[in-house]
Amino acid sequence: MTPATPPAPPAGYLDAATAEPLHPAARAVLAAAYEQGWADPGRRYASGRRARALLDGAREQVAAVLGCRSDGVAFLPSGSVALHAAVRGVLAVPRAQPRLVASAVEHSAVLHAAAEAEARGLAVARVPVDAGGRIHLAAWGEAVGGGAGLACLQSANHEVGTRQPLGGAYAACREAGVPLLVDAAQTLGREPVPDCWDLLAASAHKWGGPSGVGILAVRPGLRCDPILPPDGREAGRWPGAVALPAILAAATALEAAAREAAVESPRLRALTDRIRAAFAAVPDAVVLGDGEDRLPHIAAASLLYADGESLVDALDREGFAVSSGSSCSSDLLQPSHVLVAMGVLTHGNLRVSLPRGVADGDVERFCAVLPGVVAAARAGLGADGL
């Protein structure tokens, strides 16, 4: 089968790492699902049984992409909730070692769960990263070798795009008998899923599904206690009725994204190569992340003598949607914890992340306006000519 071509996103939208526009396949399923999937899938009557069949089908769709058993897939309100539920659920298991290992650049949901664990008296080991955002494998091996109830690692960093050495990290965890939770938010639907995880979490709005759906996959035999007593609703991992229409649309979008990735990811890689070159051509700019072992759709840089929020606003006026720093820190005007852990410049940060189907012309125009936008931002701070 020839891989499908993804639909074109809105012109100038270059912030897919935050959210991908809704895939047309998901939109079509969403409309139909409100007609067929409105009933409670936990009920025994005909409409409930039909809803249960639809939910089970969505679970099987996701499991097929992940390469795991469908009974290990749970749907939650977001990837952040899934990460938090996984950390709490594994560490809550009786006889689990009261210790958590995580990289210093994990998503805020993991870091918040780690802080919560510390408040309960659990030890947390934070593994440092290099200037590209990659963990030091020796430090990782030492951390998990000391024993832990759970280790947490992104498949790739959401701010700079650097892939993590999942194979080596997973091997160290296996040797130490420590389960590994992988945050696959930026890779799921874009790259093949490696068989290097015990728990895996992601968010549907990152792959073109609707917001409000996250997944948590758990390998057979690994105990992850529910946050709440089981009540028949996604194994008790979250209260209330499941958002079945959104789940059906999310599963369809994931299938479509995975099918399109073989053609689209190499194209996006070539486009981000051009963006990285445009960043590098700006005076006093530091291109971030690994130049080779990185995601195809993310390019990031920090620009000295400029303010990240001002750059975002100026590019918005030019018709481009990009981001600055981490979404969990930008609203608080705090430096990105990822960039701090990497030891790189935290000011004047820009992240460009390309949605599937982005037009080549959008990238060409972005590269063309970037130098002028940066120069104007520096002039506004009285830093031009420095």
N, C-alpha and C positions, 0 to 999 in steps of 0.2 A: 504494500500500500504506500502511495506517495504521501509524505508528510504534508499536512495542511498548512496553508499560509494564514498567519494570524491576522485579525482585523486591524485597521489603522486606528490608533488612539487619537484623542483630541490634539490638534496642532500645538506644539510647544510644550506638551506635558512630558517632563523629564524627571519625574519623581516616583518611578515605579517601585522603588525599594520601600516606600511608604505605603502605597496602594496602587494596584493595577486596575485600570478601567475594567468594568464588567464585561466579560467575554460574551459575544452574541449567543453562543451556545448556552451559556448560563442564563441569559435573559429569556431565551425561549423556554427553557425548562422551568424557570421560576414562574412564568405565567401559567403554564400547564399544571404545575405542582399545587397552586392554590385551588385548583379545581379538584384534584385527586388526593392531595396529601394534607388536608386540613384536620383530619380526625386524630385522636389520641392513639398512637401505635401500641399503647399498652392495653387497649380494650379488646374484648373478644368478639364484638359484633362485626358485621361485614366491612363497614368503613374503617374500623380500627385495624382489622386484619389486612386490609388493602394498604393502609398507612404503614403497618409493620413491614409488609413486603417491600414497599418502596424504601424504607429506612435500611432494611437489610441489603437491598440492592445497592444503595449508595455506599454502604460499608464495604461491600465487595469491590466496588469500583475503586475506592481509595486503597484498599488492601492490594489490589492488583498492581497499582502504580508503586506502592511501597515494597512489594514482594514479601508480604507477611500474611498471616492468617486474619481473616475478617473479624473473628471474635475478639481480637486484640485491639480493634480500632474503636475509639470513643469520640463522640462529637461534643465539643464544649463551646462556650460563647466566643472564645478568641484563642489565638496562640499564646498570648500572655497568660490567660487563665490556665491553659494546658500546661505551660511550663511550671507555674506556681503549684498546680495540683500534683504534678509529677514529683516535684521536690518534696512537698509536704507528704504526699502519699507514700513514697518509698521510705522516707525517714521516720514515718509514723509506725512502720512495721515493727512489732516487738522483736527484739534481738538484733535489729539493724545497728550497725556501728554508728555511734553518735558523732559522725564527722562527715563533712561535705567538702568536695573538691570542685573548684570551678576556675575557669580562666578569668583573668582580670578584665576581659573585654566582653563578657557575656551580656545578654539583654537585661534591661533593668528588672524584668520580672524575676529572673534568676537571682540577681543581686538583692532584690527585696526579700525574696524567700530565704536567701542566705543570712541576711540581717535578722530576719525573724527567727531563724534557727539559732543564731548566736544569742539572741535575747532569751531563748529557752535553755541556754547553757551548752549548746552543741558547738563543736569546734569547726571552723571553716578555713580551708587552705585555698588561697587565691594564687593561681599559677601565673607568673609574669609572661609577657610577650616581648617580641623583638620590635624593632622600629617599623616593621611591615605589618604588625598586628598578629603575628603567628606565635603560638605558644612555644616555649622551650621544651622540647620533648624530654630532655633529661630531668628538668624540674617537674614536669608532669609525672614521669615515671616514679620519681622520688615521692611525690605527694600521694599518688594512689598506692604506692608500695607500702606506705605507712598504715594502710587500711582505711576504709571509708564505707559509709552506707550508700553513697551515690557520688558519681562524678558528672559534671555538666560541661558540655563543649558545643559551640556552634559548628555547623558544617562549614560556614564561611562568615566572615564579619560583615555586618549589615551597613557599616559606615564607610569602609575602605575597600571591601570586596575580596580581601585576602582569604584564600581557602585555608582551613586548618588541616593538619596532618592526621586525619581521622583514623587511618589504618594503624599508624604507630600508637596513637592514643588509645585506641580500642584494644590493641594487643597488650598494652601495659595494664589496662583495666582487667582484661581476661586473666592475665597472669596473677593479678592481685585479688581476683574474685570480687571486683567492684563493678556494679552495673553502670552503664554509661547512658546518660540522657543527652540526645542530640537535638539542638535547635536547628531545624532545617528550613526556617522561614524563607531564607533568600535563595535556597537551591531547589526546593521541591517544585517540580513542574518546569525547571530550567535545565537540570542535569540528571543523569541516572542516579538512583538512590543507592548508595553503597551499603553493603551488608555489614555495617560497622556500628551498630547501635543496639541497645536493649530497650530504650524508650525513645520515642521520636515525637516532636511537637512542631506544629506549623499553623499558619493562619491563611484562610481561604482568600482574603482580599489581597494577598501577595501574589497569587497566581491567576487572578481574574475572576474569582468567585465573589459572592456578596460578603459584605462585612457581617460580623456577628456569628461566624463559624470558625472554630479552631478544631484541630485534630490532635489526639494523643493516642499513639500506638504503643502497645506494651507487648513484649515477647512472651510466649507461653512459659509458664513456670516462674516468672518474676512477679513477686507480690507488690502491689501498689494499693495500699488501703484507700478507700474512698474518703473524700472530705466529709461526707455525710453518711448516715446509715443507708444502705441500699434500699431504694424505693422503686426499682424498675426503670428509673430514668438515667440512662447511660451509666449503669453500675453505681449510681449514687455519687458520681463525681461532681455533679452540679444539680442544684434543685430546679424544679419546674419542668414544664413541657419542652420537648426538643423543638427547635425551629425547623421543622421538616422541609418546607419548601426551599429555604435557604440551604439546607444540607444537600438536597438533591441538586440544586444549581451548582453548589461548590464542587461536588463530586464530578459533575459533567465538565465543569471548567478545568478541573485538574487533569482529567483524561485528555481534553483538547490541548492543554498547554504541554503536557508530556509528549503528545504526538507531534506537535509543531516544533518542539525544541531542537530536533536534529538539524533542521534547516535554519531556524531563527537564531539560535545561540551563536553559531559562527559569524553570522551577519552582524549581530550586536557586538561581538568581540572586536570586529574590524572598526566599528563606529566608535567604541570607547578607546581604541588605540588612537584615533584621531583626536578625541577629546583630551586624552592624556598629553598628546603632543601639543595641543593648544594651551593647556595649562602650563606645560614646561616652557613655552615660548614667552610667557608673561614674566617680566622681571620680578625677582624676589618671590618666586612661587616654589612651593614644595609639593610635588606630586606624591600622593599617599598610597600606601598599599603595595603589595608585590607586583612587579611589572609583568610577570609571567603567570604565576600560579594564583590566578584570581578569577572571580566570576566574570562572565561575559558582559554584564549589563551595568556595572558600577564603575565610575571614575570619580576620584576625589582629590582635592588639593587644598592646601592652606596658603593664603596669600598675605604676605607681610604688609603692614601699613594699611590694612583694610578691615572693615567690620563685616562679619558674616551676614548679619541680619540686613545691613544696608545693601550688600551685594544681592541677596535674595530679593529684596524689594525692587532694586534697579532692574534686575533681570525679569521680574514680573511685569514691569512697565514695558519691557521689550517683548513680552508675550511668552516668556518661559517660566515654567514651574520647576524649581529646583529646591534643595534643602540645604541647611547649614547645621553641622553638628548632629548630635543624636536627638531624636524626637522627644526623648524623655528628659532632655536637659535644656533644649532651646527655649521652651516657654518660661523656664526659670532663670534664663540668662546665665546658666552655669556652664563651665567648660565641659566638653564631652569627656566622659570617663574613659572612652575608648582612646581618644587622642592623648589624654594624660597618661594612660598606661603605656602607650607606645612611645612616649617621650618626644613627641613632635609638636610643632607649632599648633596652638589651639585657636588662634584668632584668624579671622578672614577665611574660615573654612567653607568650602562648597562641596556638595555631593550631587553628582548628576547620575541618575539611574534610568536606563532606557526601558520603556515598556515594549512589549512585543508588538511588532508592526510599525514601530516608529519610522517616520519618513527620513530618508537620507538627507533631504533638504533641511529638515529641522536641525540636524546635527551640524550641517555646514553653516547655517545661519548663526547657531549658537557660537561656534568657533570664531565666526567673523565679528560678532558684537562683543565677545568676552573682553578683549584688550581695552576697548573704550570704556566699558562698564567699570572695569577695575581701576583704570586711570581716573575716571570721574569720582569713584568712591574714595580714592586716596586724596584727590584734590579737595574733596569735601571735608576731610580730616586735617587738611593742611600738610599732608605727607607726600605730595607729589614732588618728584625730583630727588627724594632721599635715596 
